[in-house]
Amino acid sequence: MDFDFSTAFQPIYDAVAGRVWGYEALVRGFAGEGAYDVLSRVTPEQKYRFDQDCRVKAIELASRLFPADQELKLSINFMPNAVYEPAACLRATLQAAARYSFPTSAIMFEFTENEEVSDTGHLTNIITEYRRHGFTTAIDDFGAGHAGLGLLVEFQPDLIKIDMLLIRGIDASPARQIVVASVVDMAHKLGITVLAEGIETEGEYLALKAVGISLFQGYWFARPAFEELPPLRHVLVGS
């Protein structure tokens, strides 16, 4: 790569346990550039290497930052269209996990946001191979862009992250409440865990918790921190 980048971490909060469930690794530039700016510099020829380097960097930092006495998930975005042969592409991940003594059972792979998957059969092969190694799988931005019901009927991940467009202002939107409640009910019947991302207010949090969601992520809990684990701003057990 002809540019440098690293990782920021944002916590995922478990409202039932009242603690951090895990952290999402988010690519960032050293000058504060966000994911969009960094990704815009990645050429099609660099996609595969970039995808691999992001995984290794996230595992390396998490191995140093995650407390040894806590069971935490490390959520890593991946680019399905950059994964040519699943088993081969996982070698760098497995090697990094071994090198830094990071348990593979603690790693969750989620689709990088809004990437269109042109070959769902290929994606199914990826998910199958990832699960064979004990990784958790997730669909990001569910309910917006390319991550919708069509993908869900092809395969069932371990977790779906409801897109923030369905989350924003849900406490004042009966339509959003009905749609999200239906998604939660469907997911539970399929054995899929639901996570709500993009939480910015207490009202959104309480409305989502009321429809049965227990995992949350968003600025209301903590903003991403560059190469650090940010503290939670709010811990609301049983509220």
Disulfide bonds with the S-S distance in Angstrom:
none
